[in-house]
Amino acid sequence: MQITLEVDYAARCLVYLKNHNNELSVLGDISAATLIPPAFLSKILQKMIKRGLVKSQKGKKGGFRLAKDPDRISVSDIVLATCGGPTVVRLVCSKGGAPCAFLKTCKIHGVWKELGKVVEVILESRKLSQL
């Protein structure tokens, strides 16, 4: 299991926006406060906008703010928006969409699958408002 730097940055960014109480925040301020490189932050924010977690406003008085109440955004939502996958636990046996050749005899597959479910429950239960 690996939490990517991008997921960590996305969570930091959303915590920053949450702490700024629905005020518009500019990319440079978010970047400076969270230590996320501006180019990387821009890509992350675009993903957050696409998934409906962040709103952007263009123009001289533009910036970014949360699109939803922090109680309605789970850590799982952040992971999904960043990675596009259903979980941070990616099963080796599901690479490329083809079933694993050892699936019927594998002794560990059930453990990995169970671990993924537990991780999902935890990520879904933690809300942005709690961070």
N, CA, C and O atoms as a GROMACS GRO file, in nm:
protein
  524
    1MET      N    1   0.084  -0.118   0.000
    1MET     CA    2   0.000   0.000   0.000
    1MET      C    3   0.089   0.124   0.000
    1MET      O    4   0.188   0.130   0.073
    2GLN      N    5   0.053   0.221  -0.081
    2GLN     CA    6   0.133   0.342  -0.088
    2GLN      C    7   0.041   0.463  -0.102
    2GLN      O    8  -0.043   0.469  -0.192
    3ILE      N    9   0.059   0.559  -0.013
    3ILE     CA   10  -0.009   0.687  -0.026
    3ILE      C   11   0.086   0.775  -0.105
    3ILE      O   12   0.198   0.802  -0.062
    4THR      N   13   0.042   0.821  -0.221
    4THR     CA   14   0.130   0.899  -0.307
    4THR      C   15   0.147   1.041  -0.254
    4THR      O   16   0.066   1.089  -0.175
    5LEU      N   17   0.251   1.105  -0.300
    5LEU     CA   18   0.275   1.243  -0.265
    5LEU      C   19   0.159   1.330  -0.314
    5LEU      O   20   0.120   1.427  -0.248
    6GLU      N   21   0.105   1.296  -0.430
    6GLU     CA   22  -0.007   1.372  -0.484
    6GLU      C   23  -0.130   1.366  -0.392
    6GLU      O   24  -0.198   1.467  -0.374
    7VAL      N   25  -0.158   1.251  -0.336
    7VAL     CA   26  -0.271   1.237  -0.242
    7VAL      C   27  -0.246   1.322  -0.118
    7VAL      O   28  -0.335   1.392  -0.070
    8ASP      N   29  -0.124   1.315  -0.067
    8ASP     CA   30  -0.088   1.395   0.050
    8ASP      C   31  -0.103   1.544   0.021
    8ASP      O   32  -0.160   1.618   0.101
    9TYR      N   33  -0.054   1.588  -0.092
    9TYR     CA   34  -0.066   1.728  -0.132
    9TYR      C   35  -0.213   1.770  -0.147
    9TYR      O   36  -0.252   1.879  -0.105
   10ALA      N   37  -0.292   1.684  -0.207
   10ALA     CA   38  -0.434   1.715  -0.227
   10ALA      C   39  -0.503   1.732  -0.092
   10ALA      O   40  -0.584   1.824  -0.074
   11ALA      N   41  -0.473   1.645   0.002
   11ALA     CA   42  -0.531   1.657   0.136
   11ALA      C   43  -0.487   1.787   0.203
   11ALA      O   44  -0.568   1.857   0.263
   12ARG      N   45  -0.357   1.819   0.193
   12ARG     CA   46  -0.307   1.944   0.251
   12ARG      C   47  -0.377   2.065   0.192
   12ARG      O   48  -0.414   2.158   0.263
   13CYS      N   49  -0.395   2.063   0.060
   13CYS     CA   50  -0.460   2.173  -0.010
   13CYS      C   51  -0.604   2.192   0.039
   13CYS      O   52  -0.646   2.304   0.065
   14LEU      N   53  -0.678   2.082   0.050
   14LEU     CA   54  -0.816   2.092   0.093
   14LEU      C   55  -0.828   2.133   0.239
   14LEU      O   56  -0.921   2.205   0.276
   15VAL      N   57  -0.734   2.089   0.322
   15VAL     CA   58  -0.733   2.136   0.462
   15VAL      C   59  -0.710   2.286   0.466
   15VAL      O   60  -0.774   2.358   0.543
   16TYR      N   61  -0.619   2.334   0.384
   16TYR     CA   62  -0.593   2.478   0.375
   16TYR      C   63  -0.721   2.553   0.336
   16TYR      O   64  -0.757   2.652   0.400
   17LEU      N   65  -0.789   2.506   0.233
   17LEU     CA   66  -0.912   2.572   0.188
   17LEU      C   67  -1.020   2.566   0.296
   17LEU      O   68  -1.093   2.663   0.317
   18LYS      N   69  -1.029   2.454   0.364
   18LYS     CA   70  -1.125   2.440   0.475
   18LYS      C   71  -1.098   2.543   0.584
   18LYS      O   72  -1.190   2.606   0.636
   19ASN      N   73  -0.972   2.560   0.616
   19ASN     CA   74  -0.934   2.652   0.724
   19ASN      C   75  -0.952   2.799   0.687
   19ASN      O   76  -0.944   2.887   0.773
   20HIS      N   77  -0.976   2.825   0.559
   20HIS     CA   78  -0.997   2.964   0.514
   20HIS      C   79  -1.144   2.995   0.492
   20HIS      O   80  -1.180   3.087   0.417
   21ASN      N   81  -1.229   2.918   0.558
   21ASN     CA   82  -1.372   2.947   0.572
   21ASN      C   83  -1.441   3.002   0.449
   21ASN      O   84  -1.504   3.107   0.454
   22ASN      N   85  -1.429   2.931   0.341
   22ASN     CA   86  -1.500   2.967   0.219
   22ASN      C   87  -1.454   3.098   0.153
   22ASN      O   88  -1.520   3.149   0.063
   23GLU      N   89  -1.341   3.151   0.198
   23GLU     CA   90  -1.282   3.268   0.131
   23GLU      C   91  -1.209   3.218   0.007
   23GLU      O   92  -1.162   3.105   0.003
   24LEU      N   93  -1.200   3.303  -0.093
   24LEU     CA   94  -1.121   3.267  -0.211
   24LEU      C   95  -0.972   3.272  -0.176
   24LEU      O   96  -0.926   3.366  -0.113
   25SER      N   97  -0.900   3.171  -0.217
   25SER     CA   98  -0.756   3.164  -0.194
   25SER      C   99  -0.686   3.152  -0.328
   25SER      O  100  -0.727   3.074  -0.414
   26VAL      N  101  -0.580   3.229  -0.346
   26VAL     CA  102  -0.505   3.224  -0.472
   26VAL      C  103  -0.400   3.113  -0.466
   26VAL      O  104  -0.352   3.077  -0.359
   27LEU      N  105  -0.367   3.062  -0.582
   27LEU     CA  106  -0.273   2.951  -0.594
   27LEU      C  107  -0.142   2.979  -0.521
   27LEU      O  108  -0.091   2.892  -0.450
   28GLY      N  109  -0.087   3.098  -0.537
   28GLY     CA  110   0.041   3.131  -0.474
   28GLY      C  111   0.035   3.123  -0.322
   28GLY      O  112   0.130   3.077  -0.259
   29ASP      N  113  -0.075   3.168  -0.262
   29ASP     CA  114  -0.089   3.161  -0.117
   29ASP      C  115  -0.102   3.016  -0.069
   29ASP      O  116  -0.043   2.977   0.032
   30ILE      N  117  -0.180   2.939  -0.142
   30ILE     CA  118  -0.196   2.798  -0.105
   30ILE      C  119  -0.062   2.726  -0.116
   30ILE      O  120  -0.024   2.649  -0.027
   31SER      N  121   0.009   2.750  -0.225
   31SER     CA  122   0.139   2.689  -0.248
   31SER      C  123   0.238   2.724  -0.137
   31SER      O  124   0.308   2.636  -0.085
   32ALA      N  125   0.245   2.851  -0.102
   32ALA     CA  126   0.339   2.895   0.000
   32ALA      C  127   0.307   2.835   0.137
   32ALA      O  128   0.397   2.794   0.211
   33ALA      N  129   0.180   2.829   0.170
   33ALA     CA  130   0.139   2.780   0.302
   33ALA      C  131   0.152   2.628   0.314
   33ALA      O  132   0.179   2.577   0.423
   34THR      N  133   0.134   2.557   0.204
   34THR     CA  134   0.135   2.410   0.209
   34THR      C  135   0.265   2.348   0.160
   34THR      O  136   0.286   2.227   0.171
   35LEU      N  137   0.353   2.432   0.105
   35LEU     CA  138   0.481   2.387   0.049
   35LEU      C  139   0.462   2.291  -0.069
   35LEU      O  140   0.543   2.201  -0.091
   36ILE      N  141   0.355   2.313  -0.143
   36ILE     CA  142   0.329   2.235  -0.264
   36ILE      C  143   0.377   2.317  -0.383
   36ILE      O  144   0.336   2.432  -0.397
   37PRO      N  145   0.463   2.262  -0.469
   37PRO     CA  146   0.508   2.337  -0.586
   37PRO      C  147   0.389   2.386  -0.669
   37PRO      O  148   0.296   2.309  -0.695
   38PRO      N  149   0.390   2.512  -0.712
   38PRO     CA  150   0.276   2.571  -0.782
   38PRO      C  151   0.227   2.492  -0.904
   38PRO      O  152   0.106   2.478  -0.922
   39ALA      N  153   0.317   2.441  -0.986
   39ALA     CA  154   0.275   2.366  -1.105
   39ALA      C  155   0.201   2.237  -1.066
   39ALA      O  156   0.101   2.200  -1.127
   40PHE      N  157   0.253   2.171  -0.964
   40PHE     CA  158   0.191   2.047  -0.917
   40PHE      C  159   0.055   2.080  -0.852
   40PHE      O  160  -0.043   2.008  -0.873
   41LEU      N  161   0.051   2.187  -0.775
   41LEU     CA  162  -0.073   2.230  -0.710
   41LEU      C  163  -0.180   2.262  -0.813
   41LEU      O  164  -0.297   2.228  -0.794
   42SER      N  165  -0.142   2.326  -0.920
   42SER     CA  166  -0.236   2.360  -1.025
   42SER      C  167  -0.302   2.234  -1.083
   42SER      O  168  -0.422   2.232  -1.106
   43LYS      N  169  -0.222   2.131  -1.106
   43LYS     CA  170  -0.274   2.004  -1.158
   43LYS      C  171  -0.368   1.939  -1.057
   43LYS      O  172  -0.473   1.885  -1.094
   44ILE      N  173  -0.331   1.943  -0.931
   44ILE     CA  174  -0.414   1.885  -0.825
   44ILE      C  175  -0.547   1.959  -0.815
   44ILE      O  176  -0.653   1.897  -0.806
   45LEU      N  177  -0.542   2.091  -0.818
   45LEU     CA  178  -0.664   2.171  -0.810
   45LEU      C  179  -0.757   2.142  -0.927
   45LEU      O  180  -0.879   2.139  -0.910
   46GLN      N  181  -0.701   2.122  -1.046
   46GLN     CA  182  -0.784   2.089  -1.162
   46GLN      C  183  -0.858   1.956  -1.140
   46GLN      O  184  -0.974   1.943  -1.177
   47LYS      N  185  -0.790   1.860  -1.081
   47LYS     CA  186  -0.855   1.732  -1.050
   47LYS      C  187  -0.965   1.750  -0.946
   47LYS      O  188  -1.072   1.690  -0.956
   48MET      N  189  -0.938   1.834  -0.846
   48MET     CA  190  -1.037   1.858  -0.741
   48MET      C  191  -1.160   1.931  -0.797
   48MET      O  192  -1.273   1.904  -0.755
   49ILE      N  193  -1.137   2.020  -0.891
   49ILE     CA  194  -1.248   2.092  -0.956
   49ILE      C  195  -1.331   1.993  -1.039
   49ILE      O  196  -1.454   1.995  -1.032
   50LYS      N  197  -1.264   1.910  -1.115
   50LYS     CA  198  -1.332   1.812  -1.201
   50LYS      C  199  -1.420   1.718  -1.120
   50LYS      O  200  -1.527   1.678  -1.166
   51ARG      N  201  -1.376   1.683  -0.999
   51ARG     CA  202  -1.452   1.591  -0.913
   51ARG      C  203  -1.553   1.664  -0.823
   51ARG      O  204  -1.622   1.601  -0.744
   52GLY      N  205  -1.560   1.797  -0.836
   52GLY     CA  206  -1.660   1.872  -0.760
   52GLY      C  207  -1.626   1.898  -0.615
   52GLY      O  208  -1.714   1.925  -0.534
   53LEU      N  209  -1.497   1.891  -0.581
   53LEU     CA  210  -1.455   1.919  -0.444
   53LEU      C  211  -1.413   2.064  -0.425
   53LEU      O  212  -1.421   2.117  -0.314
   54VAL      N  213  -1.369   2.127  -0.532
   54VAL     CA  214  -1.320   2.266  -0.528
   54VAL      C  215  -1.389   2.344  -0.640
   54VAL      O  216  -1.418   2.291  -0.747
   55LYS      N  217  -1.413   2.472  -0.611
   55LYS     CA  218  -1.465   2.566  -0.712
   55LYS      C  219  -1.356   2.667  -0.740
   55LYS      O  220  -1.278   2.703  -0.653
   56SER      N  221  -1.353   2.713  -0.865
   56SER     CA  222  -1.259   2.819  -0.898
   56SER      C  223  -1.336   2.938  -0.952
   56SER      O  224  -1.442   2.925  -1.012
   57GLN      N  225  -1.278   3.054  -0.929
   57GLN     CA  226  -1.335   3.178  -0.981
   57GLN      C  227  -1.224   3.250  -1.054
   57GLN      O  228  -1.118   3.278  -0.996
   58LYS      N  229  -1.247   3.282  -1.180
   58LYS     CA  230  -1.145   3.348  -1.260
   58LYS      C  231  -1.155   3.498  -1.242
   58LYS      O  232  -1.255   3.551  -1.194
   59GLY      N  233  -1.048   3.565  -1.283
   59GLY     CA  234  -1.048   3.710  -1.281
   59GLY      C  235  -0.960   3.769  -1.174
   59GLY      O  236  -0.893   3.698  -1.099
   60LYS      N  237  -0.963   3.901  -1.168
   60LYS     CA  238  -0.877   3.976  -1.076
   60LYS      C  239  -0.900   3.937  -0.930
   60LYS      O  240  -0.805   3.930  -0.852
   61LYS      N  241  -1.024   3.911  -0.894
   61LYS     CA  242  -1.055   3.872  -0.756
   61LYS      C  243  -1.086   3.723  -0.747
   61LYS      O  244  -1.165   3.679  -0.664
   62GLY      N  245  -1.022   3.646  -0.835
   62GLY     CA  246  -1.047   3.502  -0.842
   62GLY      C  247  -0.967   3.423  -0.741
   62GLY      O  248  -0.888   3.477  -0.664
   63GLY      N  249  -0.989   3.293  -0.744
   63GLY     CA  250  -0.919   3.203  -0.655
   63GLY      C  251  -0.993   3.072  -0.643
   63GLY      O  252  -1.073   3.035  -0.729
   64PHE      N  253  -0.966   3.001  -0.535
   64PHE     CA  254  -1.022   2.869  -0.512
   64PHE      C  255  -1.089   2.863  -0.376
   64PHE      O  256  -1.047   2.930  -0.281
   65ARG      N  257  -1.193   2.780  -0.368
   65ARG     CA  258  -1.260   2.753  -0.240
   65ARG      C  259  -1.322   2.615  -0.248
   65ARG      O  260  -1.335   2.558  -0.357
   66LEU      N  261  -1.360   2.561  -0.135
   66LEU     CA  262  -1.426   2.432  -0.134
   66LEU      C  263  -1.561   2.442  -0.205
   66LEU      O  264  -1.629   2.544  -0.196
   67ALA      N  265  -1.598   2.337  -0.274
   67ALA     CA  266  -1.727   2.332  -0.344
   67ALA      C  267  -1.836   2.271  -0.256
   67ALA      O  268  -1.955   2.284  -0.285
   68LYS      N  269  -1.794   2.204  -0.148
   68LYS     CA  270  -1.888   2.137  -0.059
   68LYS      C  271  -1.853   2.167   0.085
   68LYS      O  272  -1.742   2.212   0.116
   69ASP      N  273  -1.947   2.144   0.172
   69ASP     CA  274  -1.922   2.153   0.316
   69ASP      C  275  -1.816   2.048   0.353
   69ASP      O  276  -1.824   1.935   0.305
   70PRO      N  277  -1.720   2.081   0.437
   70PRO     CA  278  -1.614   1.986   0.475
   70PRO      C  279  -1.668   1.858   0.539
   70PRO      O  280  -1.600   1.755   0.538
   71ASP      N  281  -1.789   1.862   0.596
   71ASP     CA  282  -1.850   1.742   0.652
   71ASP      C  283  -1.894   1.645   0.542
   71ASP      O  284  -1.920   1.527   0.570
   72ARG      N  285  -1.903   1.693   0.420
   72ARG     CA  286  -1.950   1.610   0.308
   72ARG      C  287  -1.835   1.563   0.218
   72ARG      O  288  -1.858   1.503   0.113
   73ILE      N  289  -1.712   1.592   0.259
   73ILE     CA  290  -1.595   1.548   0.183
   73ILE      C  291  -1.516   1.449   0.269
   73ILE      O  292  -1.467   1.485   0.376
   74SER      N  293  -1.505   1.326   0.221
   74SER     CA  294  -1.428   1.226   0.296
   74SER      C  295  -1.285   1.219   0.242
   74SER      O  296  -1.256   1.266   0.132
   75VAL      N  297  -1.200   1.160   0.320
   75VAL     CA  298  -1.063   1.137   0.273
   75VAL      C  299  -1.067   1.045   0.151
   75VAL      O  300  -0.985   1.058   0.060
   76SER      N  301  -1.162   0.954   0.148
   76SER     CA  302  -1.179   0.869   0.030
   76SER      C  303  -1.210   0.952  -0.094
   76SER      O  304  -1.159   0.922  -0.202
   77ASP      N  305  -1.292   1.056  -0.080
   77ASP     CA  306  -1.321   1.145  -0.193
   77ASP      C  307  -1.194   1.209  -0.247
   77ASP      O  308  -1.176   1.223  -0.368
   78ILE      N  309  -1.105   1.247  -0.157
   78ILE     CA  310  -0.979   1.310  -0.196
   78ILE      C  311  -0.892   1.210  -0.272
   78ILE      O  312  -0.832   1.244  -0.374
   79VAL      N  313  -0.884   1.088  -0.221
   79VAL     CA  314  -0.806   0.983  -0.286
   79VAL      C  315  -0.862   0.954  -0.425
   79VAL      O  316  -0.788   0.946  -0.522
   80LEU      N  317  -0.994   0.939  -0.434
   80LEU     CA  318  -1.058   0.911  -0.563
   80LEU      C  319  -1.034   1.023  -0.663
   80LEU      O  320  -1.005   0.997  -0.780
   81ALA      N  321  -1.045   1.147  -0.617
   81ALA     CA  322  -1.024   1.261  -0.706
   81ALA      C  323  -0.880   1.267  -0.755
   81ALA      O  324  -0.854   1.307  -0.868
   82THR      N  325  -0.788   1.228  -0.672
   82THR     CA  326  -0.646   1.236  -0.705
   82THR      C  327  -0.601   1.118  -0.791
   82THR      O  328  -0.537   1.137  -0.895
   83CYS      N  329  -0.635   0.998  -0.749
   83CYS     CA  330  -0.586   0.877  -0.816
   83CYS      C  331  -0.680   0.822  -0.919
   83CYS      O  332  -0.639   0.750  -1.010
   84GLY      N  333  -0.807   0.854  -0.906
   84GLY     CA  334  -0.906   0.800  -0.998
   84GLY      C  335  -0.941   0.656  -0.972
   84GLY      O  336  -1.027   0.600  -1.040
   85GLY      N  337  -0.875   0.593  -0.874
   85GLY     CA  338  -0.902   0.453  -0.842
   85GLY      C  339  -0.986   0.440  -0.716
   85GLY      O  340  -0.997   0.534  -0.638
   86PRO      N  341  -1.046   0.324  -0.697
   86PRO     CA  342  -1.135   0.305  -0.584
   86PRO      C  343  -1.066   0.292  -0.449
   86PRO      O  344  -1.132   0.302  -0.345
   87THR      N  345  -0.936   0.269  -0.448
   87THR     CA  346  -0.869   0.250  -0.320
   87THR      C  347  -0.720   0.277  -0.334
   87THR      O  348  -0.664   0.273  -0.443
   88VAL      N  349  -0.657   0.304  -0.221
   88VAL     CA  350  -0.511   0.319  -0.223
   88VAL      C  351  -0.443   0.182  -0.220
   88VAL      O  352  -0.322   0.172  -0.242
   89VAL      N  353  -0.521   0.078  -0.193
   89VAL     CA  354  -0.467  -0.057  -0.196
   89VAL      C  355  -0.494  -0.113  -0.336
   89VAL      O  356  -0.608  -0.145  -0.369
   90ARG      N  357  -0.391  -0.124  -0.414
   90ARG     CA  358  -0.406  -0.179  -0.549
   90ARG      C  359  -0.355  -0.323  -0.546
   90ARG      O  360  -0.240  -0.350  -0.514
   91LEU      N  361  -0.443  -0.413  -0.579
   91LEU     CA  362  -0.407  -0.554  -0.574
   91LEU      C  363  -0.316  -0.590  -0.691
   91LEU      O  364  -0.346  -0.559  -0.806
   92VAL      N  365  -0.207  -0.655  -0.660
   92VAL     CA  366  -0.113  -0.701  -0.762
   92VAL      C  367  -0.186  -0.793  -0.859
   92VAL      O  368  -0.157  -0.794  -0.978
   93CYS      N  369  -0.279  -0.870  -0.807
   93CYS     CA  370  -0.348  -0.969  -0.890
   93CYS      C  371  -0.450  -0.907  -0.984
   93CYS      O  372  -0.513  -0.979  -1.062
   94SER      N  373  -0.469  -0.777  -0.979
   94SER     CA  374  -0.566  -0.716  -1.069
   94SER      C  375  -0.500  -0.624  -1.171
   94SER      O  376  -0.566  -0.541  -1.232
   95LYS      N  377  -0.370  -0.638  -1.188
   95LYS     CA  378  -0.297  -0.555  -1.284
   95LYS      C  379  -0.347  -0.578  -1.426
   95LYS      O  380  -0.365  -0.691  -1.469
   96GLY      N  381  -0.368  -0.470  -1.496
   96GLY     CA  382  -0.405  -0.478  -1.636
   96GLY      C  383  -0.545  -0.531  -1.663
   96GLY      O  384  -0.580  -0.554  -1.779
   97GLY      N  385  -0.623  -0.552  -1.560
   97GLY     CA  386  -0.760  -0.598  -1.579
   97GLY      C  387  -0.772  -0.748  -1.603
   97GLY      O  388  -0.882  -0.802  -1.593
   98ALA      N  389  -0.664  -0.815  -1.634
   98ALA     CA  390  -0.668  -0.960  -1.657
   98ALA      C  391  -0.658  -1.032  -1.523
   98ALA      O  392  -0.582  -0.990  -1.435
   99PRO      N  393  -0.735  -1.139  -1.506
   99PRO     CA  394  -0.727  -1.212  -1.379
   99PRO      C  395  -0.589  -1.275  -1.359
   99PRO      O  396  -0.524  -1.318  -1.454
  100CYS      N  397  -0.549  -1.280  -1.237
  100CYS     CA  398  -0.421  -1.341  -1.202
  100CYS      C  399  -0.426  -1.491  -1.233
  100CYS      O  400  -0.528  -1.556  -1.212
  101ALA      N  401  -0.316  -1.543  -1.283
  101ALA     CA  402  -0.308  -1.686  -1.316
  101ALA      C  403  -0.318  -1.774  -1.191
  101ALA      O  404  -0.351  -1.892  -1.200
  102PHE      N  405  -0.288  -1.716  -1.075
  102PHE     CA  406  -0.288  -1.793  -0.950
  102PHE      C  407  -0.412  -1.766  -0.865
  102PHE      O  408  -0.419  -1.815  -0.752
  103LEU      N  409  -0.509  -1.691  -0.916
  103LEU     CA  410  -0.623  -1.648  -0.836
  103LEU      C  411  -0.694  -1.764  -0.766
  103LEU      O  412  -0.731  -1.751  -0.649
  104LYS      N  413  -0.713  -1.876  -0.832
  104LYS     CA  414  -0.786  -1.989  -0.772
  104LYS      C  415  -0.708  -2.059  -0.662
  104LYS      O  416  -0.767  -2.119  -0.573
  105THR      N  417  -0.576  -2.052  -0.668
  105THR     CA  418  -0.494  -2.121  -0.569
  105THR      C  419  -0.421  -2.027  -0.475
  105THR      O  420  -0.350  -2.072  -0.385
  106CYS      N  421  -0.438  -1.897  -0.493
  106CYS     CA  422  -0.365  -1.798  -0.414
  106CYS      C  423  -0.410  -1.801  -0.268
  106CYS      O  424  -0.529  -1.797  -0.238
  107LYS      N  425  -0.315  -1.807  -0.179
  107LYS     CA  426  -0.343  -1.812  -0.036
  107LYS      C  427  -0.348  -1.673   0.028
  107LYS      O  428  -0.395  -1.658   0.141
  108ILE      N  429  -0.301  -1.570  -0.042
  108ILE     CA  430  -0.293  -1.436   0.016
  108ILE      C  431  -0.394  -1.338  -0.043
  108ILE      O  432  -0.419  -1.232   0.015
  109HIS      N  433  -0.454  -1.372  -0.157
  109HIS     CA  434  -0.547  -1.282  -0.224
  109HIS      C  435  -0.657  -1.230  -0.130
  109HIS      O  436  -0.687  -1.111  -0.130
  110GLY      N  437  -0.715  -1.319  -0.052
  110GLY     CA  438  -0.822  -1.280   0.041
  110GLY      C  439  -0.776  -1.177   0.142
  110GLY      O  440  -0.853  -1.088   0.180
  111VAL      N  441  -0.651  -1.188   0.186
  111VAL     CA  442  -0.596  -1.092   0.283
  111VAL      C  443  -0.586  -0.954   0.218
  111VAL      O  444  -0.624  -0.854   0.279
  112TRP      N  445  -0.535  -0.948   0.096
  112TRP     CA  446  -0.521  -0.818   0.029
  112TRP      C  447  -0.658  -0.756   0.005
  112TRP      O  448  -0.676  -0.635   0.023
  113LYS      N  449  -0.754  -0.837  -0.035
  113LYS     CA  450  -0.888  -0.787  -0.061
  113LYS      C  451  -0.952  -0.734   0.068
  113LYS      O  452  -1.015  -0.628   0.068
  114GLU      N  453  -0.935  -0.807   0.177
  114GLU     CA  454  -0.988  -0.766   0.307
  114GLU      C  455  -0.922  -0.636   0.353
  114GLU      O  456  -0.989  -0.547   0.405
  115LEU      N  457  -0.792  -0.627   0.335
  115LEU     CA  458  -0.719  -0.506   0.372
  115LEU      C  459  -0.774  -0.386   0.296
  115LEU      O  460  -0.795  -0.279   0.355
  116GLY      N  461  -0.799  -0.402   0.167
  116GLY     CA  462  -0.855  -0.294   0.087
  116GLY      C  463  -0.989  -0.246   0.140
  116GLY      O  464  -1.015  -0.126   0.143
  117LYS      N  465  -1.073  -0.340   0.182
  117LYS     CA  466  -1.205  -0.304   0.237
  117LYS      C  467  -1.191  -0.226   0.368
  117LYS      O  468  -1.263  -0.128   0.389
  118VAL      N  469  -1.100  -0.268   0.454
  118VAL     CA  470  -1.078  -0.198   0.582
  118VAL      C  471  -1.028  -0.056   0.557
  118VAL      O  472  -1.074   0.039   0.620
  119VAL      N  473  -0.934  -0.043   0.466
  119VAL     CA  474  -0.880   0.089   0.432
  119VAL      C  475  -0.991   0.178   0.379
  119VAL      O  476  -1.001   0.295   0.419
  120GLU      N  477  -1.075   0.126   0.291
  120GLU     CA  478  -1.186   0.204   0.235
  120GLU      C  479  -1.280   0.253   0.344
  120GLU      O  480  -1.323   0.369   0.342
  121VAL      N  481  -1.313   0.167   0.440
  121VAL     CA  482  -1.402   0.205   0.550
  121VAL      C  483  -1.342   0.320   0.630
  121VAL      O  484  -1.412   0.416   0.664
  122ILE      N  485  -1.214   0.312   0.658
  122ILE     CA  486  -1.148   0.418   0.735
  122ILE      C  487  -1.144   0.548   0.656
  122ILE      O  488  -1.176   0.654   0.710
  123LEU      N  489  -1.106   0.541   0.528
  123LEU     CA  490  -1.097   0.663   0.447
  123LEU      C  491  -1.234   0.728   0.429
  123LEU      O  492  -1.244   0.850   0.428
  124GLU      N  493  -1.337   0.648   0.414
  124GLU     CA  494  -1.472   0.702   0.397
  124GLU      C  495  -1.524   0.763   0.526
  124GLU      O  496  -1.600   0.860   0.522
  125SER      N  497  -1.483   0.709   0.640
  125SER     CA  498  -1.534   0.758   0.769
  125SER      C  499  -1.468   0.888   0.816
  125SER      O  500  -1.524   0.959   0.900
  126ARG      N  501  -1.352   0.919   0.762
  126ARG     CA  502  -1.282   1.042   0.801
  126ARG      C  503  -1.320   1.155   0.708
  126ARG      O  504  -1.304   1.145   0.587
  127LYS      N  505  -1.372   1.263   0.766
  127LYS     CA  506  -1.419   1.378   0.688
  127LYS      C  507  -1.318   1.491   0.695
  127LYS      O  508  -1.240   1.503   0.790
  128LEU      N  509  -1.320   1.574   0.592
  128LEU     CA  510  -1.230   1.689   0.584
  128LEU      C  511  -1.247   1.777   0.708
  128LEU      O  512  -1.150   1.835   0.757
  129SER      N  513  -1.367   1.788   0.758
  129SER     CA  514  -1.393   1.872   0.875
  129SER      C  515  -1.318   1.824   0.998
  129SER      O  516  -1.297   1.900   1.092
  130GLN      N  517  -1.276   1.697   0.999
  130GLN     CA  518  -1.203   1.641   1.113
  130GLN      C  519  -1.052   1.662   1.102
  130GLN      O  520  -0.978   1.638   1.197
  131LEU      N  521  -1.007   1.707   0.988
  131LEU     CA  522  -0.862   1.722   0.967
  131LEU      C  523  -0.816   1.861   1.005
  131LEU      O  524  -0.697   1.892   0.995
   0.00000   0.00000   0.00000
